[in-house]
Amino acid sequence: MKKGLFYAALFTALSTYLMLDMADVFIIYRGDDIPPEDQMRVMLRTSYMCLSVSVLFLAFTFTKRTLLELALDKAIPDLPKKEFRKINAFWIISFLLLAAFNYYMIISVSDYKTWAIWKIFGIIGFMLVFITSQLVYASRKIKENSSNKEEVS
C-alpha cells in the first residue's frame, strides 16, 4: 500500500472522528448533568450531524470534483476520478446509515448512558470498519489502474 494512501486514510479517519464526537465528548461523560428534557436533543444531534455531513458530500457530487477528490487527490494521484465518485457515494450512504442507526438506538433504548456507550463504541467501530473497507477498495483500484497503464505501454 502506498504511504500517501495510508496518510490520507488516517487523516480521513481522524477528521471524521473529530467531526462527529468532539462537540459531545464532555456531554457524554457528564450525562448526569443534562436535564432529562435536553437528553433527547443531545442524542438527536448526532443524527443531525451525520445527515449534515452526508448532505455536504452529496452537494459536492454535483460539482466538477468531489469533496474527497479535493482533499485526497494529491495523496492518491493514481486513483481514477470515477473511483473518487464511487467512494464519495459510499461516504454519503455510510453517514445516512449512521444517522439511521443512531435514530434507531434513540427509540429502542430509554437510557441515556446506554446510548452514550453506543455513540462511543458503535460509531467509532462502524467508522473503523468503513474506513478499512475504503482503504482496501481504493488500494485494489489503484493496483488495477497501474496494471492497466503497464499493459498499455
Sequence and secondary structure as in RCSB ss.txt:
>XXXX:A:sequence
MKKGLFYAALFTALSTYLMLDMADVFIIYRGDDIPPEDQMRVMLRTSYMCLSVSVLFLAFTFTKRTLLELALDKA
IPDLPKKEFRKINAFWIISFLLLAAFNYYMIISVSDYKTWAIWKIFGIIGFMLVFITSQLVYASRKIKENSSNKE
EVS
>XXXX:A:secstr
  HHHHHHHHHHHHHHHHHHHGGGHHHHHTGGGS HHHHHHHHHHHHHHHHHHHHHHHHGGGSSS HHHHHHTTT
 TTS HHHHHHHHHHHHHHHHHHHHHHHHHHHH   HHHHHHIIIIIIHHHHHHHHHHHHHHHHHHHHHHHHHHH
HH 
